[in-house]
Structure formats: structure tokens, C-alpha cells
Amino acid sequence: MQKKISILLNKMACSRRILDARTLYEKYFKLHNVETIPSEKIENADFVIIITCAFHNESVDYSIELYEYAKQFIKEENIIIMGCLSSISPELLKDSKSYKVSPKDYINVDNLFMKMGVISSLKTPFIKMNTGGDLINKSDSSHRHRSYYINVAEGCSGYCAYCVIKKAIGQTKSKMLNDILIEVNNAIDDGYTTIYLGSEDLGAYGLDIGLSFPLLLKEILDFVKLKNCKSFKIDLRNTINPKWTIKYFDEILNLLIQHKNVFPVYSCALQSGSDRILSLSKRECNTLTLLSILDEIKKYRQDIYMTGQLIIGLPTEEELDLLCSVDFISNSAINFWTCFKYSINPHSLLSKLYINWNEKNVEFNWQLFLKKIEKIKDSKNFIKKDSLNRVYIVDSVNSEYMTICSTLEKAIRFFYPVQNDSLPGPKL
């Protein structure tokens, strides 16, 4: 008898976890003769997979809400919890009878599916099928307006003291260059003109296999030239640690200048404008050096749309540190800032070192930051808050970048085509 399975995707999930869900839904279970049941008909499923997210406290809470929701219809033993939650906040699931597997252990997920009786035998492993592809429904719009997602590496090379994602994804494991070029070829042959390079630590690509991030870009460009593909773009909006921009500056600048039409967007995940906070957080970056580099990029590429990230409320952050962040926003060449309120996780190094730093400290700094950025608001800047306590500071709107950003929302909407008011989480 054919098994039935439903997939609940955390609507705050990153592109890598969305790709997991799409691979399971469109490739893996079809190949293994398992019927996928939409979320609004979850009561008809034999099994449920929850693709969790644990990037910040709100996404953790939502992941737990999805789990509690699934338990109303499916017994715990038939629920599989994937994504980052089980490794980042294991205490929240310590009494759960459900099966748990985090991204770094996906190599074992096939055996788990067979053990549970989801699939009867293995035809192709999940990790071999979880390659590049379109994150949104192919009938949604033309290829010209969509990115072909390629995950070039798993894991992270950094040890940021505020972050716990590495507990779930492990150390950087780069995909072999030839495998990436095969996926680029698939994208071109399918009519796509934009590829999105995905990784938790994109700039670290290749360090474990004797390659580098700039070399990856050069190899892709050479391959695209051989394919004679016109109007091809490489989407670099993935958050790049500033240390890689500094390390590879000359090579990156040359690529951005020589291939102006290929790279419309460049990203920089600064996290704080204070060198003291960056040092405390184990982020290898000098803000003055970075400011100079970003100015140099903008000098030669006035058209490039640059994005940045900040985290507000990191442990020991003082008003002077906040002023440094506000000054960086005011003085840098970055066009679009996403600012997050710091989420305290008891397993992070900073939380263990500064146990007295609490939610009141974070909220105080967050409100102080909001007051200070209002003072830099002018005719060129607009500031927007969303339901997840993120603040966007934008000095210009780039229609191409906004089209790219809408991809993830559409990708998530694919799993919730019908509004289900009983399902927890934000409404799409």
C-alpha cells in the first residue's frame, strides 16, 4: 500500500532548507512511490516531516508550534523533525518520541525513512538528489525572472561567538567544482539566466578542497562563455562574511569590474559597526578597512546594489557601539540593510560568557537603535519594520533585487497554496 506523507515547512526557513523541502516533495518521494499530502489535508497522511528553522527565537517558537500542530493528527513516532532545531535547541525536544535529523546528518536520512517504513527500499540517496534547482513552482512565472539555486557548500568555517547554526550544519564541506558546473549547465539548458549561489559561508567555498571563492566565480564565468549564454547573471546576495571580501578584495573587484552585467548584487554580513563587538564575537573584520573597500567597489561599480546585515543587542553592547553601527550605515556604500534583534541562545559562547545579559538588555538596545536610525532618515532613506522584528533601512529600491527577494516568499508559498487558518505561524 502506498504511504502518504505531508511536509510542514517553517515559513522563516533559509533557502537551503527550502531546497530540502522541494527535493523531498518533487523528487525523492515521487521516485520512491510515496504520495505527498498538502498541509491542509495533513490528517490523511501516514507520516509528517517538519522542516524546522532555529535562526532566531521567533523561528524556534514557530518550529515548536508546527510540531505541536502535527501531533494533533499524527502520532509522535511518525513525525520526522528535519532542519536545524534538534541540534540548536535539543532541550526543547528532549521528551519527544519523534525522529530527529539535522542537516549535518542528512547522509543518514535514507536509513531513517526505511526504518520507519516511509520507503520500502532505497533507489537514490537524498543527498545525491538534493542538488540545484528552481525553488518556486515552474508555472509561477517565466525563467527570466527566477534564479536557479545552486548550493555550493554545506556547513560553516567560522566560529562566531553569538551563533549556534554550526551545531546543526557542521564544518564547511565544499561541493566539487565539476558538480557545480554540471548544475550551471542544467540551469542554462533549462533556460535560466540567473543562478543563485547558496551556502551558509559562501566566501569560504573551496578552502577544504584546495580552491577559493574567486576561483569558483572565474570557473563559472568561463563555462558560461563556452556555452555562449547571453545576459547571464550570478546572484551574490547570499550573506558574505566581510573577512572574505577583505581577503579576496583585488580578485573580487576585478571580477565585478570586468563582468559588470553579471554581478548586479553584492552582499556583506557585517553584524556590527563596532570593532570591539566584532572582536568579542570572533568576527575577523576591521570596519575602517571594510568601509574603504566598499567605497572602492562603488567607485568602479556605481550601479551595483549592495546589501548588509546588522545584529543589534549583542552582549555587552553599549551606546557607543550602537553609534558605530549607525555611523557605518550612514557612511557606507551599502544600499539595503537588514537589521536583526539579537536572539539569546543558551548554547552560544557569548551567552555562556555573559550570563547576566538578558532580554531586557537586548530590548533596551533595540529601542535605542530604532531612535538613532530615525535621525538618519531623509528623502533617500526609508525604514520598514516587519512582524519578525527585523528592520530594513533602504536608500534606494532596486527592482531586480526586489524580484530576487520575492523568490523565497514564493518558494515558501508553494507549500501553502491554500490558506489554512488552523496552521500556526505567519500568514502569507
C-alpha positions in Angstrom: 0.0 0.0 0.0 1.4 3.4 -1.0 2.4 5.6 2.0 1.3 9.2 2.4 3.5 12.0 3.8 2.9 15.7 4.5 5.7 18.3 4.7 5.4 21.3 7.0 7.9 23.9 6.1 8.9 26.7 8.6 7.9 29.9 6.7 11.1 31.6 8.1 13.4 28.9 6.7 16.5 29.8 4.7 16.9 28.9 1.0 18.9 25.7 1.9 16.1 24.3 3.9 13.6 25.3 1.3 15.7 23.3 -1.2 15.5 20.3 1.2 11.7 20.5 1.2 11.5 20.9 -2.6 13.8 17.9 -3.2 11.7 15.7 -0.9 8.4 16.9 -2.4 9.2 16.9 -6.1 12.0 14.3 -6.5 12.7 12.0 -3.6 9.2 10.8 -2.6 8.0 10.6 -6.2 10.9 8.3 -7.1 10.2 6.2 -4.0 6.4 5.9 -4.7 5.3 7.9 -1.7 2.3 10.2 -2.1 2.8 13.8 -0.8 -0.2 15.2 1.0 -0.7 19.1 1.2 -0.6 20.6 4.6 -4.3 21.4 4.7 -5.0 17.7 4.4 -2.5 16.6 7.0 -5.0 14.3 8.7 -4.8 12.0 5.7 -1.0 11.5 6.0 0.7 8.4 7.5 3.9 10.5 8.2 4.8 14.1 8.6 8.1 15.8 8.0 8.7 19.2 9.7 11.5 21.3 8.1 12.5 23.5 11.1 14.4 26.7 11.4 16.3 27.9 14.5 17.9 31.0 13.3 16.4 33.2 16.0 13.9 32.8 18.8 10.8 33.5 16.7 11.7 30.8 14.3 12.4 28.3 17.1 9.0 29.1 18.6 7.3 28.6 15.2 9.1 25.3 14.7 7.7 24.1 18.0 4.3 25.3 17.1 4.4 23.3 13.9 5.4 20.2 15.8 2.6 20.6 18.3 0.2 21.1 15.4 1.4 17.9 13.7 0.9 15.9 16.9 -2.9 16.7 16.7 -3.1 14.5 13.6 -0.1 12.1 13.6 1.4 10.1 16.5 4.9 11.3 17.5 6.6 8.2 16.3 5.5 9.0 12.7 6.9 12.6 12.7 10.4 13.3 11.4 11.9 16.6 12.5 14.5 17.9 10.0 16.3 21.2 9.8 18.3 22.9 12.5 16.1 22.8 15.6 17.1 19.5 17.0 20.8 20.4 17.1 20.5 24.0 18.2 17.8 23.7 20.9 17.8 19.9 21.8 16.3 20.6 25.2 13.0 21.6 23.6 12.7 18.1 22.1 14.1 16.0 24.9 10.8 14.3 25.7 9.8 13.9 22.1 9.3 10.4 20.6 9.7 11.8 17.1 12.7 11.1 14.9 15.2 13.9 14.5 17.9 14.6 11.9 19.8 17.8 11.4 21.5 18.9 8.1 24.9 17.7 9.0 23.4 14.2 9.4 21.3 14.1 6.3 23.5 11.2 5.0 21.6 9.0 7.4 18.1 10.1 6.5 17.5 7.4 3.9 18.1 4.7 6.5 15.7 6.5 8.8 13.0 6.6 6.2 13.4 2.8 5.6 13.4 2.1 9.4 10.2 4.0 9.8 8.6 2.3 6.8 8.2 5.6 4.8 10.0 3.9 1.9 10.4 0.2 1.3 13.8 0.3 -0.4 16.3 2.9 -1.4 16.7 3.9 -5.1 18.7 7.1 -4.9 20.0 8.7 -1.6 18.5 12.1 -0.6 21.9 13.9 -0.6 22.5 12.9 -4.2 19.2 14.2 -5.2 19.4 17.4 -3.2 21.2 19.4 -5.9 20.4 22.7 -7.6 17.0 23.7 -9.0 14.2 26.2 -9.0 12.9 27.0 -5.6 9.5 28.1 -6.8 6.7 26.4 -8.9 7.7 26.2 -12.6 4.3 27.5 -13.6 4.6 30.6 -11.4 6.5 32.8 -13.8 9.0 32.8 -16.7 12.5 31.6 -16.1 13.8 35.1 -17.0 12.6 36.4 -13.6 13.7 33.5 -11.5 17.0 32.2 -10.1 18.3 28.6 -10.4 19.5 27.8 -6.9 22.9 26.0 -6.5 24.1 25.1 -3.1 27.9 25.2 -3.5 28.8 24.1 0.1 27.3 22.9 3.3 28.5 24.0 6.8 30.4 27.0 8.0 34.1 27.7 8.6 33.6 30.4 11.2 33.3 30.3 14.9 31.2 33.4 15.6 30.6 33.6 19.3 26.9 34.6 19.1 26.0 31.9 16.5 24.8 28.3 17.1 23.9 27.3 13.5 27.2 25.4 13.1 25.9 22.9 15.7 23.3 21.8 13.0 25.3 22.2 9.8 28.9 21.3 10.8 32.2 22.4 9.2 32.4 23.6 5.6 32.1 20.9 3.0 32.5 22.3 -0.5 30.9 20.7 -3.5 33.3 19.6 -6.1 33.8 22.2 -8.9 32.8 19.8 -11.7 29.5 19.0 -9.9 28.7 22.8 -9.6 29.4 23.3 -13.3 27.1 20.4 -14.2 24.3 22.2 -12.3 25.2 25.5 -14.0 24.9 23.6 -17.3 21.5 22.3 -16.3 20.3 25.8 -15.4 21.4 27.2 -18.8 19.9 24.2 -20.7 16.6 24.8 -18.9 16.5 28.4 -20.0 17.6 30.2 -16.8 19.7 33.3 -17.0 20.4 33.8 -13.3 22.0 31.4 -10.8 21.9 31.9 -7.0 25.0 30.6 -5.2 23.9 29.3 -1.8 25.9 28.5 1.2 25.9 29.4 4.9 29.5 30.7 4.4 29.8 31.4 0.7 33.2 33.1 0.9 34.7 30.0 2.4 34.0 28.0 -0.6 36.9 25.7 -1.6 39.1 26.1 1.4 38.7 22.4 2.2 39.4 21.2 -1.3 42.2 23.5 -2.4 40.0 26.0 -4.2 38.7 29.5 -3.4 35.6 31.7 -3.8 37.0 33.9 -6.6 38.2 30.8 -8.5 34.7 29.4 -8.3 33.3 32.6 -9.9 36.0 32.6 -12.6 35.3 28.9 -13.5 31.6 29.6 -13.7 32.2 32.6 -15.9 34.5 30.6 -18.2 31.9 27.9 -18.5 29.1 30.3 -19.3 31.3 31.9 -22.0 31.8 28.4 -23.6 28.0 27.9 -23.5 27.6 31.2 -25.3 24.9 32.2 -22.8 23.9 35.9 -23.2 22.6 38.1 -20.4 23.7 35.7 -17.7 23.8 36.8 -14.0 25.3 35.4 -10.8 23.3 36.4 -7.7 25.7 37.2 -4.8 23.0 38.4 -2.4 23.9 35.5 -0.1 25.4 37.0 3.1 29.2 37.0 2.6 31.3 37.4 5.7 33.3 40.6 5.4 36.6 38.8 6.0 36.3 37.1 2.6 35.6 40.4 0.9 38.8 41.8 2.5 40.9 38.7 1.9 39.9 38.4 -1.8 39.4 42.1 -2.5 41.6 42.5 -5.5 40.2 39.4 -7.3 36.6 40.3 -6.4 36.9 43.9 -7.5 38.4 42.8 -10.9 35.6 40.3 -11.4 33.0 42.9 -10.6 34.5 45.5 -13.0 35.3 43.1 -15.9 31.8 41.4 -15.7 29.7 44.4 -14.8 26.4 42.9 -16.2 26.9 39.5 -14.5 27.0 40.7 -10.9 24.1 43.1 -10.1 24.2 42.5 -6.3 26.9 42.1 -3.7 26.3 41.3 0.0 28.2 42.0 3.2 27.1 40.5 6.6 28.9 42.9 8.9 26.7 42.3 12.1 28.1 45.3 14.0 29.8 48.6 13.2 31.8 48.3 16.4 35.3 46.8 16.2 35.1 45.9 19.9 31.8 43.9 19.4 33.2 42.3 16.3 36.3 41.2 18.2 34.2 39.9 21.1 32.0 38.0 18.6 35.1 36.4 16.9 34.3 38.2 13.6 37.6 38.9 11.7 36.9 42.3 10.3 38.2 45.9 10.6 35.4 48.3 9.9 37.6 51.1 8.5 39.2 48.7 6.1 35.8 47.4 5.1 34.4 50.9 4.6 37.3 51.7 2.3 36.8 48.5 0.3 33.1 49.1 -0.2 33.7 52.6 -1.3 36.3 51.3 -3.8 33.7 48.8 -5.2 31.1 51.6 -5.5 33.7 53.8 -7.2 34.0 51.4 -10.1 30.5 50.0 -10.0 28.1 52.8 -9.2 25.3 50.6 -10.4 25.9 47.6 -8.1 23.3 47.1 -5.4 25.0 46.3 -2.1 23.2 44.7 0.9 24.3 44.4 4.5 23.3 42.9 7.8 23.5 44.0 11.4 22.6 42.3 14.7 21.5 44.7 17.5 21.8 43.9 21.2 24.8 41.6 21.2 26.2 41.0 24.7 28.0 44.0 26.3 26.9 46.3 23.5 26.9 49.9 24.7 25.6 53.1 23.3 29.0 53.9 21.7 28.9 50.6 19.9 25.4 51.3 18.6 26.6 54.7 17.4 29.4 52.9 15.5 26.8 50.8 13.7 24.6 53.8 12.9 27.7 55.6 11.6 28.5 52.7 9.4 25.0 52.7 8.0 25.3 56.4 7.3 28.8 56.3 5.8 29.0 53.0 3.9 28.1 52.4 0.3 25.5 49.7 1.2 22.1 50.4 -0.2 19.9 47.9 1.7 20.4 47.0 5.4 18.6 44.2 7.2 18.8 44.7 11.0 18.0 41.8 13.4 17.4 42.0 17.1 19.8 39.6 18.8 18.3 36.3 19.9 19.8 34.9 23.1 20.6 31.2 22.8 21.9 29.5 26.0 24.2 27.3 23.9 26.2 30.1 22.2 29.6 31.1 23.5 28.6 34.7 24.2 25.5 33.6 26.2 27.7 31.3 28.4 30.3 34.1 28.9 27.8 36.8 29.7 25.0 35.0 31.6 23.7 38.3 33.0 23.0 39.7 29.6 19.2 39.3 29.2 16.2 40.1 27.1 15.8 43.5 28.8 19.3 44.5 27.7 18.6 43.4 24.2 15.3 45.2 24.0 16.8 48.4 25.5 19.5 48.5 22.9 17.0 47.7 20.1 14.7 50.6 21.1 17.7 52.9 21.4 18.9 51.8 17.9 15.5 52.5 16.4 15.6 56.0 17.8 19.0 56.7 16.5 18.3 55.4 12.9 15.2 57.6 12.8 17.7 60.6 12.9 19.4 59.5 9.7 16.1 59.1 7.9 15.8 61.5 5.0 14.5 61.7 1.5 16.9 59.0 0.4 16.2 56.5 3.2 13.1 54.7 4.3 12.9 52.4 7.2 10.5 49.5 7.5 9.8 47.0 10.3 8.3 43.6 9.8 6.4 41.1 12.0 9.7 39.3 12.9 11.3 42.4 14.5 13.6 42.9 11.5 14.2 46.5 10.4 15.1 47.4 6.8 17.0 50.6 6.0 17.0 51.3 2.3 18.5 54.2 0.4 17.2 53.1 -3.0 14.9 50.5 -4.4 16.4 48.1 -7.0 13.6 46.4 -8.9 15.8 43.5 -9.9 16.9 42.9 -6.3 13.3 43.1 -5.1 12.4 40.5 -7.7 15.2 38.3 -6.5 14.0 38.7 -2.9 10.5 37.7 -3.7 11.7 34.3 -4.8 11.9 32.9 -1.3 8.4 34.1 -0.4 7.1 32.4 -3.5 9.1 29.2 -2.7 7.5 29.0 0.7 4.1 29.8 -0.7 4.4 26.7 -2.9 3.9 24.5 0.3 0.9 26.5 1.4 -1.2 27.1 -1.7 -4.4 27.2 0.3 -4.7 29.5 3.4 -5.1 27.2 6.4 -6.2 29.3 9.4 -5.6 26.5 11.8 -2.0 26.2 10.8 0.3 28.2 13.2 2.8 30.8 12.0 2.7 34.0 9.9 0.1 34.2 7.1 1.4 34.5 3.6 
